[in-house]
Amino acid sequence: MTPRERFLAAVSGRPADRAAVVCPGGMMSMAVTEVMAAAGAPWPAAHRDADAMVALALAMQEATGFDNVAMPFCMTVEAEAYGARVDLGDATSQPRVRGWVLAADGKTPLPDPDWASGRAALLPQAFRRARSARPNVALIGNLVGPFSLLGMLADPLRVLRWTRRQPQDVHRYMDRLADDLARFGGIQAEAGADAVCIAEPTATGEILGGTLFAAFVAPYLARIAERLRAAGTRVILHVCGDARPLEAQLTGLPVEAVSFDSMVNIVAVARKGPPWQVMGNVSAFALEDGPAGAIAKWTRSLAAGGVRLLSPACGVVPTTPVAHLRAMREAADG
């Protein structure tokens, strides 16, 4: 099978010749300094320049042998499109939002996002070029989940207070963000993405718990996923932290796959027979520290336990040796 065929089979629950090995990009960034240097495409240039972005993404796929190309290398593209000021970081640190768009009272109207300029416009251009360069490799698009995005446009601690003190304002923001993000996901799909990964790092079981997740997150994730799937796009959801408090809510989401943090026993999750594929979850710190033999052992145990979408748990630390990522990929062969 080609890498793209393998990924599409695995994410859809169909038989494949082996488990697919992927890293979606976005919050789950796939870029290391070793490859940045070899490709001549370092951060932060690769965040803002289409040539450097494509060069780094293709070089990472070639160096690792993973089954997908992954872009962008951060989770700030959407916030920037709403007018947030973004610090693009340096060679080893990802971009971060510096300064909020929404006021502390929760009453500021949400601005319209500009998907037609800046990095939001650069990303689909990069997708088209990567699709043309690697037609037989899977291409995964990325979205920041609406609750996590709200926590970048406003003080995240205040957002949590709003869920209890002014829930109507949170729903008003989430309603708009879900519609806007579904549109941006569609733009990525039209540019060639085989799937879109939605990352919700703020909406964890530890921070929100099941009740608040059910009220303020799940309905809006479902709306985004339903719209993307209606257009023929596969949807992956990534959740950070301990997902056990969210089990019931996650089970009901209309997605193809759910990606978990390394603390979750995803083999046990897979054995419960959820309605979506289980994805993950080799620790990013283990991938950085090694040794390669331990990484291979972890990867093989996941594959033997029925996990057909193997992935770093929460992206790749930039100082991770390429040899460690190769060990993960090669272990998928058995």
N, C-alpha and C positions, 0 to 999 in steps of 0.2 A: 504494500500500500504506500502511496505517497504520504508525506506528513499531513497534508491537508485532508486527505481521505481518512487517515487514521483519527485525526482530531474530530472530524465531523461524525464519524462512527461512534467514537467514545462519548462525545457530549450528548449524542442522541440515544445512547444505550444499545447500540448495535454492535455485533461482533467486530473485532479488529485483530490484526496480527500481533499486537502487543498494546500495553497501556500507552496512551499519549503522554508526552512530557511537555508541559507548557509553563509559561509565566506570562500573565496577561499584559503587564505594563501598567501605566497609570499609577495608582497608589502602590501596586505590586510591581514596582519598577524592575526592569531587567537591563542593567548596565553596570559594568565594572571598569575600574580605572585601567586595568591591564589591556582591555579591548579598546577603550577610549584612546589610549596612546598608540596602539597598533593601527587603528583606523584613522587617526588624525582627526577625531571628532569628540573632543572632550566636553564635559559640562563646564560652564553653562551654555556654551555655543550650541550644543545639540538640543537645547530647549527652545531656541528661538530661530534657528536657521534650518530650513528644510533640507539642504544638502547634508549638513552634519547630522540631523536627526535620522534621515534615511540611512546614511552611511553607518552610523552606530547601530541602528536596529538590525540591519542586514549582517553586519559584522558579528554582533552578539549571537544571532541565530546560527551563523556558520561556525563560530568558535565553539558553541555549546552542543550543536546538533539537536537542539530542542525543535519541537514540531510546529512552532509558531514564531512569527515576527511580532514584536511588542512595542507599541508607542502609545502615548508619550512616556516620559520618564519621571512624571510627577503627577500630583492631583490638584494642581492650581489653575489649570486652563479655564475651567468653568468660572471660578471666582473672578479671574481676570476679565472674563467676558462681561461680567456684571459691574465692572468698574473698580474692583479691589486692586490695591497696590500690591505687587508681588516682587519679593526679593528672589532672584533666580539662583542664589546660592553660589557654590563653587564646585571644584572637581570632585568633592566627596560628600557634599550636602545637597539635598533636594531643595527646590524652591519652596518658599513659605509666604503666606499672606501676611502683610504688614499693614494693619489698619483696617477697620471694619466699615462696611458700607451702610449698615442699618443701625439706627440709633438705639439707645438703651431702653427706650420706652416701648419698643416693639410695634410702633405705629408708622414707621417710615415706609412709604410705598416702595415696593421692590422694583428696581429699574429693569428695563428691558435688556436682555443679554444681546451682545453683538457677536453673533456667530460668523459674521462675514469679514472680519478683519482680525489682525493680531494673530496670536497663536491658535485661536479657535479656527481660523481660516487656513492656517498653515497645516494643521493636522490632517484634514482630508486630502490635501495636496500630497502630503507624505504617504498617506495610505495608497493613493493611486500609483505612485511610483514604486512602492514596495510590492504591491500586487502585480505590477508589470514585471518587476525584477524576479520575483519568487512566486510564480503562479501556482506551484505545487506545494507551497507551504501555507499553513493556516495564518490568517491575519485576524487579530483580536482587537476590537476597539474598546474604549474605556469611558466610563462615566463615574463621577463622584455621586454617591447616593444623595438624595435630597435633604435628609436630616444632617448629614455631615457637611453638605454645602451650606446649609443655613448656619451651621456652627463656624463657618469661615467668613460668612458675610456679616455676622453679628458675634458679640461676645458669647462663646459657647456656654459659659456658666449662666448667663442671663437666659439663653435659649432654654436651658433646663428649668430655670425658674418659671419661664413663660408656660411651660407645659402644665404647671400646676396653678398658676395665678391668672393667666390669660390664654387659655387653650385656643380660643377662637382666633387669636392672632397667629399662633403656630400653624393652625389648619389653613389660614388664609395664605401664609407664605408657602407652605408645603404644596398647596393646590397649584399655585403658579409654578413652583420649581419643578414639580412632576411633569407638567405640560412642556415646559421649556427643555428639560433634560430629555424627554422622549423625542423631541425634535432634533436635538443635537446628536442623540444616538442614531436617529434615522439618517442624518447627514453622513455619519461615519459608515453606516451600512451601505449607503449609496456609493461611497468611495471605495468599497471593496471589502469591508470587514465581514468576516464569516460569523462572528459572534461579538457581543458587547458584554463586557464585565462591569457590573455596578459594584463599587466598593463603598461600604457603609462602616468605616472605622469608628465613628462616634456613637453609633447606635448599638452598643454592645449589651450583653446580658448584665454585666456588672454596672454599667452606667444607667441604663434605662429599665431593664427587667422586662418581663413578658407583657405586663399590662400596658405600660407606656409604649412599648414597641408595637403592640397590637393597635393602639389608638393613633399614634402619630407617625409611624413608619411603614408598617406592612401595607396599608391601603394604597399608599403612594408608590411604593416599590411595585406593587401588583399592577398599578395603572401603567407605569413605564414599561414593565415587562410585557403586558398584554399588547400594547401598541407596537412594540418592536417585533414581537412574535407574529402579530397580524400581518406585518410586512415581510415575514419570512426570515427574521433574524433570530439566531439562538441567543439566549440570555444566561449569563453566569452571575451569581451574586456572591460577593465575598463579605464575610462577617469576621470581625476581630474578636479576640478574647474568648471567654467561656460562653459557648452557645447553648448550654443546657437550659437556661431560663427561657430561651427563645424557641425551643423545639417545636411547640405546637404552631407557633406563628410561621416559622420557616417551612414547615411541612405543607402549609396551605398556599405557598407562593407559586405562581405560574412561571417557573424558570426551568431551564434545562439542567443546571448544575448549581451546587452551593459549595463554595470554597471556604475552608476552615483554618483557623489558627493552629499552631503546633500543639497547643495544650489540649486539643480535642482528640479523642480516640475515634478517628474517622472510620476505622475498620468496624468498630461497634456500631457507628451510625449507619454504615453501608449494610450491615447485617439486618438492620431493622426494615430494610426495603422501602426507603423513602421514594416519593414520586419523582425525584430528580436524581441526577448523578452526583456522587460525592467527589470532591476535588481537594487535593492537598497532598501532604501538609508537612513537608520536610522543613525543619526549623531553619530560618535564615541564619541564625547564629551558628548552628551546626554546619551549615554550608560554608560559612566564612572560616570557622576554626578547623574543620575536618576532624580526624583524617579522612581521606577518600574512602577507606574501607568501611568506616562507620556510616558514612553517607550512603554507600552502596547497600549496606545491610538494612538501613532504615527504608530505603526506596524499595528493595525487594520484599520487605515485610508488608508494606502497603499494597504492592501489586498482588502478593500472595493472598492478602485479605480481601481482594475484590475491588480495590480502587483502580479505576480505569483512566482517571485523569490525575496524573502525578504533577505536583507543582510545589515550588517553594511556598512556605506557609504565608508569608506576608511580604513577598518580594525578595530582592537580592541586595545585600549590603554591598556598596560600591567597591570595597576592598576584598571581596570574595575572589579567591583564585579560580581561574577558568577551569583548571583541572578538577576542582571539586564539583563544578556544574557538569562537566563531562562525566564524572563518576556517577552522578545521579542519572543522567541520560543513558549511559551504557548499562546501568543496573536494570533498567526497564526491559532489556533483552532477556533477562532471566539468569 
